[in-house]
Each structure stands twice: as structure tokens, then as C-alpha cells.
Amino acid sequence: MAIVSLADIKAELGITTTADDAMIDAKIDEAKAWLESFLGYAIETEFPSEVPADLVMAVKLQAAHLYENREATITGISIQLAPNGVDDVIRNRRNYAFE
């Protein structure tokens, strides 16, 4: 089960061509992995039947952010690692248990 489909992200970004499909697919995977590293668990393992809407939104926002901001270094402007809202989802859903 995919948390977010290619069609979902393309609709979110307003993209109608297929030229960047492979790159967008990669950004979806990167966004999911990035979120899971902060959450401390695999999203689809934690929620096998249905992923909560806030996590779906966070993957969409992060994937769109990664697609639209592909530069490694930005100078002269302010930048954030995640769009507004993603940090809130991580904070609310994170596994804070330490081993």
C-alpha cells in the first residue's frame, strides 16, 4: 500500500505532464523515509489498514517541498527543512520511547 500516489502529488503540484514522473516518485519515497526517520517507526507497519490523514498530508507536503526545492544550498533567503505543518505532525505522532 502506498501512502501517497504519484497522481496525488501531481494533483497537489498542478503537474499535468509525465516528464518528471520518475523524479516525483523518488521524492515520494524520500519524503516517506525522511518522515519515518523522525517518527521512529515505519508508517505502513504502524498503521497497516489505513494511514491517518495527518501523516498522508505530511508525506504530500514533504514530497512537494522536496520536488520544488531541489537545490542543496540556498543563499540569501530563509529556508526550512519541512513545510509548515509537517513538524507538528512529527511532534504529535513521534515515538519518544528510547531504548
N, C-alpha and C positions, 0 to 999 in steps of 0.2 A: 504494500500500500504506500503510495507516495503522499507525503503530507501536502505538497503543492504541485500542481501540474504545470507543464510548460505553457499551456493555454491560459492558466490562471495568471501567471506572471506577465505574459504578453498582453493580456487584457489590462492588468494593473499599470503597465508601462505605456499602453496605447500603441503597441507594435503590431503591424499587420503583415509584415514581410517574414520570410523564412531565413533570411541571410544570417541572422545571429542566433538561430535556434540552438546550435551546439554550445555556444558560449553561455546562453541563458540557462540551459540545462546544467552546465557546470556551476553557474552561480547559485542555482537552487541547492545543489549538493554542498557547495561551500558554505552557504548560509545555514543549512541544517547542521553541518558539522561544527560550525562556529558556535551556534546556539547550544548544541549538546555539550560542547566543552565547558561552557559556563554553567549549564544546568546541572551537570554531573550525572546525567543518565541519557540513554538513547530514547528519544521521544516516542518512537513507534513501539518500543518494548514496554515503556511505562504506560502507554495508552494504546493497547493493541486493537481495540474495537473502533474507537473514534478519538481523534486528536482534538483537544479543546480549541475552541475558536481563537483564543488569545495566542496560542502557540502557532496556529496556522497564520494568523496575522503577522506575528513576529518573523516567521520564515519568509513570508511575502515581502515585508518591509526590508528585511536584511538582504534578500536576494536582489530586490530592485535597487537598493543602495549600492551593493557591490557591482551591479551592472552599470549603473550611471556614474560611479566614481571609481574608475579602474586604474587611476594613476597611483603609483606607490608613494609619491611625495607631492605635496601641495604646499606652495609657498605664498605667503601674503594674505591668506584668508583663514578663517576659523574652520576646523573640520572635526567631526566626531566619528567614533568607530561604528556607532549604530544609530539609526534614526530614532527620533523621539518615540517613546512607547516601548521599544524593544527592551531597553534597560529595565523598565517597570515590570514587564512580563518575566524577565530573568529573575529579578529580585523576588517576585511573588511565587515563582514556581521552582526555584533552585533547591537542590538537595544540599542542605547545610550540614549533613552528617559527616564527620571526619573519622577516618579510621587510623 
